[in-house]
Amino acid sequence: MVNSRANSSNPARIPALGVRVLLLMATSILLMVLDHRENHLDAVRKTIGAAVYPIQIVVDAPFRLWEWVREGTSERNQLQLDLSRLQAERLLTNARLQRLSALDAENARLRDLLEARAQVRDEIRVAEIMAVDANPYRHNIVIDIGERDGAYDGQAIIDAAGVIGQIIETGLATSQAMLISDPSHSLPVEVNRNGLRTIANGTGEFGRLDLPFITNNADIRPGDLLVTSGLGGAFPAGYPVAVIETVNRIPQEPFADVTATPSAALDQVREIMLIWSTSELADD
């Protein structure tokens, strides 16, 4: 009897759900109005915010860490891509600079050839060296001009600095030439200062020629310029050949020990000129 009475009395003391909702809404509206007009809940909000802030930090930390890792990885990949691109551009730029340097050197050589051509009265033609003989005892080269271009055996070859050599074998489109430094080559020359004639022989060294037939009392000294004498018919007269380097007069010997340095850099030449003298053109 007591339990039934107690259960029958509970609904009268507990408000219904709808009433509780209305009371909560009314309370919320009242608090909002009071807070809006007089800011009574600022302290409460600040206290709650300060208490909740560490929780926000802990909850947000994984997301911030993931974002930091993602951005770091993305920036690292981008930096690696930029580094690879810059390295490729640097290599390409260096290759272009090397090519430009080679072109500048080639242009300088061609300008020298053009200036030398302006000073030559004979007919000439510029050619390029295609190959160099690998035999160290033979200073031979192959050029890209042959019979069809008018080249002939024995034709003189020069560059901007002086005499290079002469053609020894002519092909249809190419020719083989011998440098004046070849041990088997001899060239009639004369001293430009006084007209003293002699023979310049190759030694097998690009930077040295021998003059074995200079007498001890001959008027010759270091620094004299040797030019082609025109004798023998292969080389027109007046082209620079070499400069006297040493003159050693040996007592009780008929001939002095005389050496000369070729005017042209025989081991560095790239472009050459073939000479057709005016007399040969007239014969043709």
Secondary structure, DSSP 8 states (H G I E B T S, - for coil): -HHHHHHHHHHHHS--HHHHHHHHHHHHHHHHHHHHHH-TTHHHHHHHHHHHHHHHHHHHHHHHHHHHHHHHHHHHHHHHHHHHHHHHHHHHHHHHHHHHHHHHHHHHHHHHHHHHHHH--SEEEEEEEEEE---TT--EEEES--GGGT--TT-EEE-SSSEEEEEEEE-SS-EEEEETTSTT-EEEEEETTT--EEEEEE-S-TT-EEETT-BTTS---TT-EEEE--TTSSS-TT-EEEEEEEEE--TT-SB-EEEEEESS-TTT--EEEEEE-HHHHHH-
